[in-house]
Amino acid sequence: MTRDAPRAGLLVLTLSLAVTTLSLLQSLVVPMLPVIGQQLGVGAGAAGWVLTANLLAAAVLTPVIGRLGDTLGERRVVLGVLVVISAGTLLAVLTTSLPLLLVARVLQGASYGLFPLSISILRRELPAERLTIAMSVVSSTLAVGGVIGLVVTGLLTRDGGNYHRPFWLGLAIALVALALAAWALPDRPASATGGVDWWGAVVLGTGLVLLLLPLSQGHTWGWASPATLGCLAGAVVVLAGWVLLQRRRTHPLVRPQLLADRRMLVPNVAGLMTGFGLFASFLAVTQFVQVPAAAGYGFGASTLEAAVVYLLPGGVVGIVLAPFAGQVVSRIGGETTLLIGAASGLVGFTLFALARSVPWVVVLVGLLTQLAVTVAFAALPALVVQAVDPSETGVANGVNSITRSVGSALASALIITVVAGSADATGLPSNGSFTVVAVLGGGSALVTGLVALWGRRSSRRRPDELADVERATACAGEWSPVSGIR
């Protein structure tokens, strides 16, 4: 591949479209979960698995896809992922069955591997002087795709529109991205040898399902029921076994030492809590504003209003601020940046707990919590770089990516359980359940702030010592090689 401007521009365009597919498929289901539940004739808890299954698959598949990118070459894996996404989205378009829709969402979960693959390709193909801008452009499309997903979902499902319609758009974009990737992506030799830890992925997935299932069904089974307690006990056993399995693998899914490494405490805890806060905000706002005003709270918003009025402003803020986030990190340091984001999230969730009866306040809640996530996602890669040796940055960012996905999956399962479990005879959740959600979201922001403060006190490096690295990683979000395993 030549490195002239037109070819480099085509490469950035191709990868940006691929990453847009990821964020669009993630965001489009959030405002229409009530619609999916109604049209499939299932409860809110069951419909919530349409989101949870996708996030769970992301936590498991992202490191697997990263390892495949290292051993098979990024081009082949990007094309394979886009084929899987297209197949999953086609299934989502055609099915009227919740189990098959969940299968479709699991297949779509492979899309989360596209971002680190894209960054790896950029680092391999572009000269250093153009890399930061290219990574910033591709990273910014995460927010762009999210905004597109929210707006299009609202437009296509208004007035009782079928929930399949937004998936048609997702399918079209995935197919265009596939065709463009087949034409534009260079074919390069693999950067690593060795196998993929498939058993590690299976065991991790099993452990996370055993953890999330009782969180989502506990209100139905009973929190002290044998099924709930058995799943939780099984999760502990399986996840402990997964750690032992990873220690014995030559090419582990992740290096378990980095999960317990004191140096990684700040970015991993912050990643877990930020992932939790992101979906706590999404789900709290969309479900609250769509409650009929006759219930004594809520605004009776349509899916379009929930998406455009209450979620879209936060998405726009993410787009506007993302290009500047890396500069902020490089000037004041990752811990201070993370602390600012945590403060914004804490204020947002506090407002939601105390003053959510006013529509403009809920819009402000969305803005503040999205600001918190945008700032945190800019700071986290820089904190990882600061915490570990240069040879460990790839695998450390892979571990941090898993913590973010697990946090999001936990939020999806737990928040939907809290809200759905409070439903009365009319099927409407209680107003108090949203206060509980606000407390949980605020708690995640508070924990993030506390670990950021601890990190500031224990850090021995000044922000300017890592300025160039922080600026690049804050824009990129991931490091190459994709899996970080040598």
C-alpha positions as CSV (number, residue, x, y, z in Angstrom):
1,M,0.0,0.0,0.0
2,T,1.3,3.4,-0.9
3,R,1.3,6.2,1.7
4,D,0.1,9.0,-0.5
5,A,-2.7,11.3,0.7
6,P,-5.6,9.7,-1.3
7,R,-4.7,6.2,-0.2
8,A,-4.3,7.2,3.4
9,G,-7.6,9.1,3.3
10,L,-9.3,6.0,1.9
11,L,-7.9,3.9,4.7
12,V,-9.1,6.3,7.4
13,L,-12.5,6.5,5.7
14,T,-12.8,2.7,5.6
15,L,-11.8,2.2,9.2
16,S,-14.1,5.1,10.3
17,L,-17.0,3.4,8.6
18,A,-16.2,0.1,10.3
19,V,-16.0,1.7,13.7
20,T,-19.3,3.6,13.0
21,T,-20.9,0.2,12.5
22,L,-19.8,-0.8,16.0
23,S,-21.1,2.3,17.8
24,L,-24.4,2.3,15.8
25,L,-25.2,-1.3,16.6
26,Q,-24.4,-0.6,20.2
27,S,-26.6,2.5,20.6
28,L,-29.6,1.8,18.4
29,V,-31.2,-0.7,20.8
30,V,-31.0,1.5,23.9
31,P,-34.0,3.8,23.3
32,M,-36.1,1.0,21.8
33,L,-35.9,-1.7,24.5
34,P,-39.5,-0.9,25.6
35,V,-40.6,-1.3,21.9
36,I,-38.8,-4.6,21.6
37,G,-40.4,-5.9,24.8
38,Q,-43.9,-4.9,23.6
39,Q,-43.5,-6.2,20.1
40,L,-42.0,-9.6,21.2
41,G,-44.5,-9.9,24.1
42,V,-41.8,-10.2,26.8
43,G,-41.1,-8.4,30.0
44,A,-38.6,-5.6,30.5
45,G,-36.1,-8.0,32.2
46,A,-36.1,-10.4,29.2
47,A,-35.9,-7.5,26.7
48,G,-32.9,-6.1,28.6
49,W,-30.9,-9.1,27.5
50,V,-31.0,-7.8,24.0
51,L,-28.5,-5.2,25.3
52,T,-26.8,-7.4,28.0
53,A,-26.0,-10.3,25.6
54,N,-24.3,-7.9,23.2
55,L,-22.1,-6.4,26.0
56,L,-21.3,-9.9,27.4
57,A,-20.2,-11.1,23.9
58,A,-18.0,-8.0,23.6
59,A,-16.2,-8.8,26.8
60,V,-15.4,-12.3,25.6
61,L,-14.9,-11.8,21.9
62,T,-12.7,-8.6,21.9
63,P,-9.6,-10.3,23.2
64,V,-10.2,-13.3,21.0
65,I,-10.5,-11.1,17.9
66,G,-7.4,-9.2,18.9
67,R,-5.4,-12.4,19.2
68,L,-6.7,-13.5,15.8
69,G,-5.7,-10.2,14.3
70,D,-2.1,-10.8,15.6
71,T,-1.9,-14.3,14.3
72,L,-3.9,-14.2,11.1
73,G,-3.4,-10.6,10.0
74,E,-5.7,-7.6,10.6
75,R,-7.2,-7.5,7.1
76,R,-8.5,-11.1,7.2
77,V,-9.9,-10.7,10.7
78,V,-11.6,-7.3,9.9
79,L,-13.3,-8.9,6.9
80,G,-14.4,-11.9,8.9
81,V,-15.8,-9.7,11.7
82,L,-17.8,-7.7,9.2
83,V,-19.2,-10.9,7.7
84,V,-20.2,-12.1,11.2
85,I,-21.8,-8.7,12.0
86,S,-23.7,-8.7,8.7
87,A,-25.0,-12.2,9.4
88,G,-26.1,-11.2,12.9
89,T,-27.8,-8.1,11.7
90,L,-29.6,-9.9,9.0
91,L,-30.8,-12.4,11.6
92,A,-32.0,-9.5,13.8
93,V,-33.9,-8.1,10.8
94,L,-35.7,-11.3,10.0
95,T,-36.4,-12.9,13.3
96,T,-39.5,-12.4,15.6
97,S,-38.1,-14.7,18.3
98,L,-36.3,-13.3,21.4
99,P,-33.8,-16.3,21.6
100,L,-32.8,-15.8,17.9
101,L,-32.6,-12.0,18.5
102,L,-30.2,-12.7,21.4
103,V,-28.1,-14.9,19.0
104,A,-28.1,-12.0,16.6
105,R,-26.9,-9.6,19.3
106,V,-24.1,-12.0,20.3
107,L,-22.9,-12.1,16.7
108,Q,-23.0,-8.3,16.6
109,G,-20.9,-8.3,19.7
110,A,-17.9,-9.2,17.5
111,S,-18.1,-5.5,16.3
112,Y,-16.3,-4.4,19.4
113,G,-13.1,-5.9,18.1
114,L,-13.1,-3.5,15.1
115,F,-11.8,-0.6,17.0
116,P,-8.5,-2.1,18.3
117,L,-8.1,-3.7,14.9
118,S,-8.5,-0.4,13.2
119,I,-6.0,1.3,15.5
120,S,-3.5,-1.5,14.9
121,I,-3.9,-1.0,11.1
122,L,-3.4,2.7,11.3
123,R,-0.2,2.3,13.4
124,R,1.2,-0.1,10.9
125,E,0.3,1.8,7.7
126,L,0.6,5.5,8.5
127,P,3.7,7.6,9.1
128,A,4.1,9.0,12.7
129,E,3.3,12.6,11.7
130,R,-0.2,11.6,10.5
131,L,-1.0,8.9,13.0
132,T,-2.4,11.0,15.8
133,I,-4.9,12.9,13.6
134,A,-5.9,9.6,11.9
135,M,-6.5,7.9,15.2
136,S,-8.5,10.9,16.5
137,V,-10.7,10.8,13.4
138,V,-11.4,7.1,13.7
139,S,-12.0,7.4,17.5
140,S,-14.4,10.3,17.0
141,T,-16.6,8.1,14.8
142,L,-17.4,6.1,18.0
143,A,-19.5,9.1,19.1
144,V,-20.8,9.8,15.5
145,G,-22.1,6.3,15.2
146,G,-23.8,6.5,18.5
147,V,-25.5,9.7,17.6
148,I,-26.7,8.3,14.2
149,G,-28.0,5.2,16.0
150,L,-30.0,7.3,18.5
151,V,-31.5,9.6,15.9
152,V,-32.3,6.9,13.3
153,T,-33.9,4.6,16.0
154,G,-36.1,7.4,17.1
155,L,-37.2,8.2,13.6
156,L,-37.8,4.7,12.4
157,T,-39.7,3.5,15.5
158,R,-42.0,6.5,16.0
159,D,-45.7,6.0,15.9
160,G,-45.4,2.3,16.7
161,G,-42.8,1.5,14.0
162,N,-41.4,-2.0,13.9
163,Y,-38.2,-2.5,15.8
164,H,-36.6,-4.3,12.8
165,R,-36.3,-1.0,10.9
166,P,-33.2,0.4,12.6
167,F,-31.4,-3.0,12.0
168,W,-31.9,-2.6,8.3
169,L,-29.8,0.6,8.5
170,G,-27.2,-1.3,10.5
171,L,-27.1,-4.1,7.9
172,A,-26.7,-1.6,5.0
173,I,-23.7,0.2,6.8
174,A,-22.1,-3.2,7.7
175,L,-22.3,-4.3,4.1
176,V,-20.9,-1.1,2.7
177,A,-18.1,-1.3,5.3
178,L,-17.4,-4.9,4.2
179,A,-17.2,-4.0,0.6
180,L,-14.9,-1.0,1.3
181,A,-12.7,-3.0,3.6
182,A,-12.3,-5.7,0.9
183,W,-11.1,-3.1,-1.5
184,A,-9.0,-0.7,0.6
185,L,-7.4,-2.7,3.4
186,P,-3.8,-3.8,2.8
187,D,-2.8,-7.5,3.2
188,R,0.1,-7.7,5.6
189,P,1.9,-10.6,7.3
190,A,0.8,-11.6,10.7
191,S,2.6,-9.9,13.6
192,A,2.6,-12.9,16.0
193,T,2.5,-16.7,16.0
194,G,0.8,-19.2,18.3
195,G,-2.8,-20.2,19.0
196,V,-5.9,-18.6,20.4
197,D,-7.2,-19.5,23.8
198,W,-10.6,-20.7,22.8
199,W,-11.2,-22.5,26.1
200,G,-10.3,-19.4,28.0
201,A,-13.0,-17.5,26.0
202,V,-15.6,-20.3,26.7
203,V,-14.9,-20.4,30.4
204,L,-14.9,-16.6,30.7
205,G,-18.2,-16.4,28.9
206,T,-19.7,-19.1,31.1
207,G,-18.6,-17.3,34.3
208,L,-20.0,-14.0,33.2
209,V,-23.3,-15.6,32.2
210,L,-23.5,-17.2,35.6
211,L,-22.8,-13.8,37.2
212,L,-25.2,-11.8,35.1
213,L,-28.1,-14.2,34.9
214,P,-29.1,-14.0,38.6
215,L,-28.6,-10.2,38.6
216,S,-31.2,-10.0,35.8
217,Q,-33.6,-12.6,37.1
218,G,-33.2,-12.3,40.8
219,H,-36.4,-10.3,41.2
220,T,-38.3,-13.2,39.5
221,W,-36.5,-16.2,41.0
222,G,-36.1,-14.6,44.5
223,W,-32.8,-13.2,45.7
224,A,-32.3,-16.0,48.2
225,S,-33.6,-18.8,45.9
226,P,-31.4,-21.8,45.1
227,A,-31.2,-20.8,41.5
228,T,-29.9,-17.3,42.3
229,L,-27.5,-18.4,44.9
230,G,-26.4,-21.4,42.8
231,C,-25.6,-19.2,39.8
232,L,-23.6,-16.8,41.9
233,A,-21.7,-19.6,43.6
234,G,-21.1,-21.1,40.1
235,A,-19.8,-17.8,38.8
236,V,-17.2,-17.6,41.6
237,V,-16.0,-21.1,41.0
238,V,-15.9,-20.8,37.2
239,L,-14.2,-17.4,37.2
240,A,-11.6,-18.6,39.7
241,G,-11.0,-21.6,37.5
242,W,-10.6,-19.2,34.5
243,V,-7.9,-17.3,36.4
244,L,-6.1,-20.6,37.1
245,L,-6.5,-21.7,33.4
246,Q,-5.0,-18.4,32.2
247,R,-2.0,-18.9,34.4
248,R,-1.3,-22.2,32.7
249,R,-1.8,-21.1,29.1
250,T,1.1,-20.3,26.8
251,H,-1.0,-17.8,25.0
252,P,-3.7,-16.8,27.5
253,L,-6.8,-14.7,26.6
254,V,-5.4,-12.1,29.1
255,R,-2.6,-12.2,31.5
256,P,-4.2,-12.6,34.9
257,Q,-1.3,-11.0,36.6
258,L,-2.4,-7.7,35.2
259,L,-5.9,-8.1,36.8
260,A,-4.3,-8.1,40.2
261,D,-1.3,-5.8,39.4
262,R,-1.4,-2.9,41.8
263,R,-0.1,-0.6,39.0
264,M,-3.3,-1.3,37.0
265,L,-5.7,-0.8,39.9
266,V,-6.6,2.8,38.9
267,P,-7.3,2.2,35.2
268,N,-9.0,-1.1,35.7
269,V,-11.3,0.0,38.5
270,A,-12.0,3.2,36.7
271,G,-12.7,1.3,33.5
272,L,-15.2,-1.0,35.3
273,M,-17.0,1.9,36.9
274,T,-17.0,4.1,33.8
275,G,-18.5,1.2,31.7
276,F,-21.1,0.8,34.5
277,G,-21.9,4.6,34.6
278,L,-22.3,4.8,30.8
279,F,-25.1,2.3,30.6
280,A,-26.6,3.3,34.0
281,S,-27.1,6.8,32.5
282,F,-28.4,5.5,29.1
283,L,-30.9,3.1,30.6
284,A,-32.1,5.4,33.5
285,V,-32.8,8.3,31.2
286,T,-34.5,6.4,28.4
287,Q,-36.7,4.3,30.7
288,F,-37.6,7.2,33.0
289,V,-38.7,9.7,30.2
290,Q,-40.8,7.1,28.5
291,V,-42.9,6.4,31.6
292,P,-46.4,7.9,31.0
293,A,-46.9,11.1,32.9
294,A,-50.2,9.7,34.3
295,A,-48.0,7.6,36.6
296,G,-47.1,10.7,38.5
297,Y,-43.6,10.9,37.1
298,G,-41.9,10.5,33.8
299,F,-42.7,12.5,30.7
300,G,-44.5,10.0,28.4
301,A,-41.8,10.5,25.8
302,S,-41.9,8.6,22.5
303,T,-38.9,6.6,21.4
304,L,-38.0,9.5,19.1
305,E,-38.2,12.0,21.9
306,A,-36.2,9.9,24.2
307,A,-33.5,9.5,21.6
308,V,-33.3,13.0,20.2
309,V,-34.3,15.2,23.1
310,Y,-32.7,13.4,26.0
311,L,-29.8,11.3,24.7
312,L,-28.7,13.1,21.5
313,P,-27.3,16.3,23.3
314,G,-24.9,14.1,25.3
315,G,-23.8,12.3,22.1
316,V,-23.1,15.7,20.4
317,V,-21.1,16.7,23.4
318,G,-19.0,13.6,23.0
319,I,-18.3,14.4,19.3
320,V,-17.4,18.0,20.1
321,L,-15.1,17.2,23.0
322,A,-13.4,14.0,21.8
323,P,-10.8,15.8,19.6
324,F,-9.8,18.0,22.6
325,A,-9.7,15.3,25.2
326,G,-6.2,14.1,24.4
327,Q,-4.9,17.6,24.7
328,V,-6.4,17.9,28.2
329,V,-4.9,14.6,29.3
330,S,-1.4,15.6,28.0
331,R,-1.6,18.9,29.9
332,I,-3.0,18.0,33.3
333,G,-2.4,14.2,33.4
334,G,-4.7,11.2,33.3
335,E,-5.6,11.1,37.0
336,T,-6.7,14.7,37.1
337,T,-8.6,14.3,33.9
338,L,-10.3,11.2,35.3
339,L,-11.2,13.1,38.5
340,I,-12.8,15.9,36.5
341,G,-14.9,13.3,34.6
342,A,-15.9,11.6,37.8
343,A,-17.0,14.9,39.3
344,S,-19.2,15.5,36.3
345,G,-20.8,12.1,36.5
346,L,-21.4,12.5,40.2
347,V,-23.2,15.8,39.7
348,G,-25.2,14.3,36.9
349,F,-26.5,11.3,38.8
350,T,-27.1,13.5,41.9
351,L,-29.3,15.8,39.8
352,F,-31.2,12.7,38.5
353,A,-31.8,11.5,42.0
354,L,-33.0,14.8,43.4
355,A,-34.5,16.9,40.5
356,R,-35.6,14.6,37.7
357,S,-39.1,15.9,37.6
358,V,-38.1,18.7,35.2
359,P,-37.3,17.8,31.6
360,W,-34.4,20.2,31.1
361,V,-32.7,18.7,34.2
362,V,-32.8,15.3,32.7
363,V,-31.3,16.6,29.5
364,L,-28.5,18.2,31.7
365,V,-28.1,14.8,33.4
366,G,-27.4,13.2,30.0
367,L,-24.9,15.9,29.1
368,L,-23.0,15.6,32.4
369,T,-22.8,11.8,32.4
370,Q,-21.8,11.7,28.7
371,L,-19.1,14.3,29.5
372,A,-17.9,12.0,32.3
373,V,-17.6,9.1,30.0
374,T,-15.9,11.0,27.2
375,V,-13.3,12.4,29.6
376,A,-12.7,9.0,31.3
377,F,-12.3,7.1,28.0
378,A,-9.7,9.7,27.0
379,A,-7.8,9.3,30.2
380,L,-7.9,5.5,30.6
381,P,-5.4,4.5,27.9
382,A,-2.9,7.2,29.2
383,L,-3.2,5.8,32.7
384,V,-2.5,2.3,31.4
385,V,0.6,3.6,29.6
386,Q,1.7,5.3,32.7
387,A,1.2,2.2,34.9
388,V,3.1,-0.5,32.9
389,D,6.3,-1.0,31.0
390,P,6.2,-0.2,27.2
391,S,6.3,-3.9,26.3
392,E,3.1,-4.5,28.3
393,T,0.9,-1.7,26.9
394,G,-1.0,-3.8,24.4
395,V,-2.1,-6.5,26.7
396,A,-2.7,-4.0,29.5
397,N,-5.1,-2.1,27.3
398,G,-6.8,-5.4,26.4
399,V,-7.4,-6.1,30.0
400,N,-8.7,-2.6,30.5
401,S,-11.1,-3.0,27.6
402,I,-12.5,-6.2,29.2
403,T,-13.2,-4.3,32.5
404,R,-15.1,-1.6,30.6
405,S,-17.2,-4.2,28.8
406,V,-17.9,-6.1,32.0
407,G,-18.9,-2.9,33.7
408,S,-21.3,-2.1,30.9
409,A,-22.8,-5.6,31.0
410,L,-23.2,-5.4,34.8
411,A,-25.0,-2.1,34.5
412,S,-27.3,-3.4,31.8
413,A,-28.3,-6.5,33.8
414,L,-28.6,-4.7,37.2
415,I,-30.3,-1.5,36.2
416,I,-32.9,-3.3,34.1
417,T,-33.5,-5.7,37.1
418,V,-33.9,-2.8,39.5
419,V,-36.4,-1.0,37.3
420,A,-38.3,-4.1,36.1
421,G,-38.4,-5.6,39.5
422,S,-40.3,-2.6,40.9
423,A,-43.2,-2.8,38.5
424,D,-46.6,-2.8,40.0
425,A,-49.9,-4.3,38.7
426,T,-50.0,-1.7,35.9
427,G,-46.6,-2.9,34.7
428,L,-45.0,0.5,35.4
429,P,-41.8,0.7,37.5
430,S,-41.8,2.7,40.7
431,N,-40.4,6.2,40.8
432,G,-38.1,5.1,43.7
433,S,-36.4,2.5,41.4
434,F,-34.9,5.4,39.4
435,T,-33.5,6.9,42.6
436,V,-31.8,3.5,43.3
437,V,-30.4,3.6,39.8
438,A,-29.1,7.2,40.4
439,V,-27.4,6.1,43.6
440,L,-25.8,3.2,41.8
441,G,-24.6,5.4,39.0
442,G,-23.4,8.1,41.4
443,G,-21.6,5.4,43.4
444,S,-19.7,4.3,40.3
445,A,-18.7,7.9,39.7
446,L,-17.6,8.3,43.3
447,V,-15.5,5.1,43.2
448,T,-13.9,6.4,40.0
449,G,-13.0,9.7,41.7
450,L,-11.6,8.0,44.7
451,V,-9.3,5.8,42.7
452,A,-8.2,8.8,40.7
453,L,-7.3,10.7,43.9
454,W,-5.4,7.6,45.1
455,G,-3.6,7.5,41.7
456,R,-2.6,11.1,41.9
457,R,-1.1,10.6,45.3
458,S,0.8,7.4,44.4
459,S,1.9,8.4,40.9
460,R,5.6,9.3,40.5
461,R,5.4,10.5,36.9
462,R,4.6,14.1,35.8
463,P,2.1,14.6,33.0
464,D,4.7,16.1,30.6
465,E,6.8,13.0,30.8
466,L,4.2,11.1,28.8
467,A,2.7,14.0,26.9
468,D,3.2,12.5,23.4
469,V,2.2,9.0,24.4
470,E,-0.9,10.3,26.3
471,R,-2.0,12.5,23.4
472,A,-1.9,9.6,21.0
473,T,-3.5,7.0,23.2
474,A,-6.2,9.3,24.5
475,C,-7.3,9.8,20.9
476,A,-6.9,6.1,20.0
477,G,-8.2,4.2,23.0
478,E,-6.2,1.0,22.2
479,W,-2.7,0.0,21.3
480,S,-1.2,-2.2,18.7
481,P,-0.6,-5.1,18.4
482,V,-4.2,-5.8,18.9
483,S,-4.1,-8.4,21.6
484,G,-0.9,-7.2,23.1
485,I,0.4,-10.8,23.4
486,R,3.9,-11.4,22.1
